[in-house]
């Protein structure tokens, strides 16, 4: 069961009551439109998408809330600078194809960004409506409207205009968000583009990291197919750094420029006793097995998955929420999200935390794991947890957890999923020592161009930023593409 029909009915009534040209006061009085979704008790038994998307009526009502500000404050919060009032004005007129055309001038991934980007911390944070109503939660739902536009035009096969062939050749390493954005903009400029992906499927974190119930993989495949239509040649199962080095790509394969978007796929661990027990998993491995290799589909997939009844997930970010919610769908009876601060400090999107709680995940706040406990067979049997209190703010602005001496207690689990962040992929640095990296292994690049310490080699996304968001990675990809196009023009 879902609430989609009821929300659509209410939206239809609102539309019928609106004047043909609402003034500012009337627009501010229009209620924020909720996202239709699957019932929590049903969705934990399937991998179908939780959020069902706006109907046409709901989308048009939400779009009518936009004030079409001339100074476009929302755009300053968008890493790829989508003309947000421009596309929303088309939605107000029910010109959904026109809305898509506006979005695709800046972003090739609207159905993805509309789903997974933290709009509340980016474009919606600057929304005039949200500020007038004194709540970012009441800002115009820009991301949901972007998603609606993309889904409405799902069968649209249009691609951006491609400039005449320049005779230049660019290599894109990786096929995640930064690489996709860079490839699209470089190809638009008329350069030949070849993309290399190490895995057997394209999409990077979009394919292996984000669960089906948040981002259906058919959408990832559809969006990436646009690159093929634009003329980008995509090669899978090519591990740059091993199969070909950066030097070989430029000196032997004839590439005039290289963009590296290999992401941050090296999982971090706690460094506590017991992390080598069977049943301790990185969130990367756990989600890759489920998302990329579809271990949840036991009838059709031969990928084994570690089955557990009582699961602890360590961390408080979006990946932790994804792992916890996946564990429920794979049959866990209880899932505890063990986090050393409070829910208010969690870096995960508010919506994802709320969904996890609705589905039955329990948050153990102010809790610091200090040891993984194992049985006589070397398998996980529990955690030793130390209570914390919040101290002074740290460099991120969040209050630091302070452990409470003598507060340790033990709790039984048969799996522990570690989700405390990722480090940058180290492979290319190992085979290309000329590339400069910082102490965390992130590539050091020119902030304006994305160029690395090697002339003609650019980088962007998580390999530069560390683990960040899809849209920030895309922003870096577009910035590097602009610099690459300038570099190739001489």
Secondary structure, DSSP 8 states (H G I E B T S, - for coil): -BSHHHHHHHHHHHHHHS-TT--HHHHHHS------BB-HHHHTT--S-SB----HHHHHHHHHT----TT-GGGGG-TT---HHHHHHHHHTT-HHHHHHHHHTT-S-HHHHHHHS-GGGTGGGG-HHHHHTT-GGGS--HHHHHHHHHHHTTT-----------S-EEEEE--SHHHHHHHHHHHHTT-EEEEE-SSSSS-THHHHTS-TTTS-HHHHHHHHHHHHHHT-EEE-S--BTTTB-HHHHHHTS--SEEEE-----EE-----BTTTSBTEEEHHHHHHHHHTS-TT-TTT--------SEEEEE--SHHHHHHHHHHHHTT-SEEEEE-SS-GGG--S-HHHHHHHHHHT-EEE-SEEEEEEEE-TTSBEEEEEEEEEEEEEE-TTSSEEEEE-TT--EEEE-SEEEE-S-EE---HHHHH-TTS-B-TTS-B---TTT-B-SSTTEEE-THHHHSS--HHHHHHHHHHHHHHHHHHHH-
